Amino acid sequence: MADNIRVLNRYPEQTTRGSLLQGNRYTSREFASLEWENMWTRVWLILGREAEIPNPGDWQMEPVGPEEILMVRQTDGTVKAFYNVCQHRGNPLVEGNSGSVKRFVCKYHSWAYMPDGELNFAPDREDFPEGNPCGKVRLAEVACETFAGFVWVNMDPNCQSLRSFLGPIWDEWQARHIDTWRRTMARSAWLPCNWKVVLDNFNESYHVPTVHQGATTETNRQEIRGHINTYFKETQFDLSNEGHNRMVMQGGFGVGSTDKEGNVLEPLKSELRFWNLDPDDFRNNPAATREALQSAKRKLGVERGFSHYPNIPDEQFTDAFHYTLLPNFAVTVWSDSFHFLRARPDRDNPERCLFDNWWYSSPASIEAGFDRRLEHTDVQENGEAVVEMIDPTTRSIGPGIDDDVRVFVTQQRGFRSRGFKGVYLSKQEERIRRYHELIDDYIEGRR
C-alpha cells in the first residue's frame, strides 16, 4: 500500500459562482423533474450491499425516485442490475426488498427471466407474430459496479467508471477495508422534506453547536468542542474536482467527556484503557487524549486485529472524516465505523424523501466492544442489522440525528414561504453552494 494514503492531503481548490439558491429548488415539481432527467439518471448511486446477496440468484431491490432497481448476484460472483420491470407489459417483477430465485417470474403472464436478465420462458411462444420472444428479449440492464462492499448503479449507458466518478475517495475508502465492515444499526423513515434539505445539512457543521449542543447567541463557538471539534477555523474543508466533498473535524474530547471533577467518562474511559492508556493521566485535560490515542493505535492496532490501521493517516484514529457524495450520500468515516446517511427522492412528491440512518463497524471494533448496537438489535441476518422502517414522530431514528430531523421538517416549511429570498451562506457553508451549482451544471448540460 502506498505511503501517501497515510498522509492527510488536501483536495484542489474550487471556485463557486455565487449562485442564489431559492426555495423553489426544494418545492417545485418542475425542478424535481429537471433534476431527475438530467442529474439522477447520469450519476453513480450507492444502493445495495454485497453481503446481503452472497449467493447466485440472491437479489435486492431498492427504489430511487420513480425507478426500482433490481440487483442480482450472478453465478460468476459478479452483480448485475436491472430495472424492475417485465419487458412484456411493464409489470414489476418483484415487490419485496430482497430474496433468492432461480428465475424471476412475472405474476401477470408468467414470463420468466434468468438472473442474468435473459428471458427463459413465455407461455404460448408460438403465438407471437415477431417470433418466440425467448432469445430476443432481455431485462433492461443498468450499469453496475461494486466497491467498498456496496452495489453502485448508473442509469446512463455511456457513464464513466465508478472509480473515475469517485476520484480521491476511491483510494481513501479502499485502504480502510470497508467492504469487510458489518451493519450494526439501520433505521429508515419517510420524511416530509426535499432530499436536498438532508444533504445540505450534512454538507456543513455550522449547525452543530446550536442544533446538537444548545449554543445560543451568547456562546463562544471557539470554546465548544464536544466529542468532535466543529470550529470552522480548525476544520479542514475539501471540495474535489469530481464534485464530492470532505470535511475533517478534529477529535475534540471536550464537553461530555469529563465530569465536574475532570475525570474522563465513558466511552472514552474504556477506549483509553483498551489502548493501554490510563484515564487518570488525562484528568482535567481530555484534549490530550487525541494525540495519545493516535500514537497508541498506530503502535498496537495491527496486533489487536485492526488490519487497516497501517493504511490510514494518524488523524483518522481520532477525527471525523465526513464525506458528501453527489448526489445523495453523506458518510462519516471514523477509524472503525462508517455512519451511512442517505436520502432518496419520492417518486411523486418533491417535498418527501426516504432517509436512511445506518451504522457499519469493523469486525475488530465489534469484537472489542466499541460498537454495541448489534446487542440491542432484534432482527439480524448474516450477522448484520436488518433495516427497520420507522415513524420518526413516534420513535427515534437515532441519537443526535433526531435533532437534525426536527430541523429538516421545519426548514421545508420555511422554503415554501415567498418571504424566503435565497440563501446567505458563510464560507464554511461553501460546500452547499457548490453542491447546488453542480446540480445546475447537470441540468444545463455542463457536466
DASULHU-V122331 format. One record per helix or strand of 3 or more residues. SS is the DSSP state (H for helix, E for strand). FROM is the first residue (numbers start at 1). TO is the last residue. If there is no record, write none. Layout:
BEGIN
ss = (SS	SS)
from = (FROM	FROM)
to = (TO	TO)
END
This chain:
BEGIN
ss = (H	H	H	H	E	H	E	E	E	E	E	E	E	H	E	E	H	H	H	E	H	H	H	H	E	E	H	H	H	H	H	H	E	E	E	E	H	H	H	H)
from = (3	23	29	40	45	50	58	67	79	98	103	112	118	125	141	150	162	168	178	182	195	208	221	232	236	245	268	279	286	302	309	314	320	329	337	353	363	373	401	427)
to = (6	26	38	42	49	52	64	73	83	100	105	114	121	127	147	154	166	174	180	191	201	213	223	234	239	249	274	282	300	304	311	317	325	333	345	361	368	376	415	443)
END
